[in-house]
Amino acid sequence: MTAPLPLCIIGAGSIGMRHVEVATASPHVDITAVVEPHAPRRAELAAQGLTAVTTLDEVPAETRAAVIATPTNDHAASAQACHSRGMAVLVEKPAAATLDEARALVAEAEATGLPLFTGHHRRCHPFSIAAREALSEVGDLVGVQGLWSLRKHDTYFNTPWRRAPGAGPLLTNLTHEIDLLRFFVGDMTEATALLSSARRGFVIEDTAALAFRFAGGALGSFLISDAGASPWSFEAASHENPAIAGSGEDYLRIVGTTGALAFPSLTRWGRSGPGEIEWSRPLARTPGPAFERIDPLLAQIGRFAHVANGGEDSVLCTGADGIAAMEMTLAAALSGKSGKPITPAEVPGDYTGV
């Protein structure tokens, strides 16, 4: 068995502590230090038996990889500092505050040959991997329809920044969906968005209706809202987040020329008999397989360690994949403001969506 990867975690906020939790549980990594400038949190980490330091300079020299879970504006600087020390990097999404910063980071990683991944962990669920493989069973892809609607509680917005530009569901939640759709289907080439703040009346949107064009010719639509109560979302469907009530209801429908697939149950509709598949013939329903529930962050850090130790992986979100998800998220934001379709090439490199 390969020796555990010596790894540091930079940032011990809520997401950083989740990485501390899974890294502690993983046999594939060994935490050498947690970098955290806030003294009370360092004291908490030390009480858990962890080495807590103030800066990256204090991290033990044998450290070969880093997970970065600092505020977004620091992502690029911390990732570059880790690469300068020869470390493989897994940085929380988005990889950087702007596309220009993210592209420079990816270019640096490619030049040095050091691994760089973006923390889109939903890919690591077994049902996500199986969904990508199952698409071959529905023929040529025609379209994708998605619905994410979870009503955030009123007190959620008592924190001022949650009512400020950039904090709506489009920039906060949509990037997860775009990365997953790209993981399943492939590149997106255009986004169109309609935005509404009618339900909450804030300066930010509470609902967005989106249309996407994929490189292979398929189309997609997605409704996303933090004002509408529903059982339809990735979190409710997958029971992934203990803070969000589970429903087990599918929230994505993928349609092809010979059948359809519901996600995440992987219920498939397809041929029921010989001859042409057409609307007068019923489709046969095949229930999806059962999957063991896993912690996707734990699976992600195991995959990351495998690559950092010289292995290969086709599931993790690469730096380039992370940029593509940023591009389409920002294209949707720009479309919502401009009222026209936007391609990735039209998004300015310094645009933040605000």
Secondary structure, DSSP 8 states (H G I E B T S, - for coil): ----EEEEEE--SHHHHHHHHHHHH-TTEEEEEEE---HHHHHHHHHTT--EESSGGGS-TT--EEEE-S-GGGHHHHHHHHHHTT-EEEE-SSSSSSHHHHHHHHHHHHHHT--EEE--GGGGSHHHHHHHHHGGGG-SEEEEEEEEE----GGGGGSGGGGSTT-SHHHHHHHHHHHHHHHHH--EEEEEEEEE-TTT--SS-SEEEEEEEETTS-EEEEEEESSS--S-SHHHHHT--TTS-------EEEEESS-EEEETT--EEE--SSS---TTS--EEE---------HHHHHHHHHHHHHTT---SSSEEHHHHHHHHHHHHHHHHHHHHSS-B-GGGS-TT----
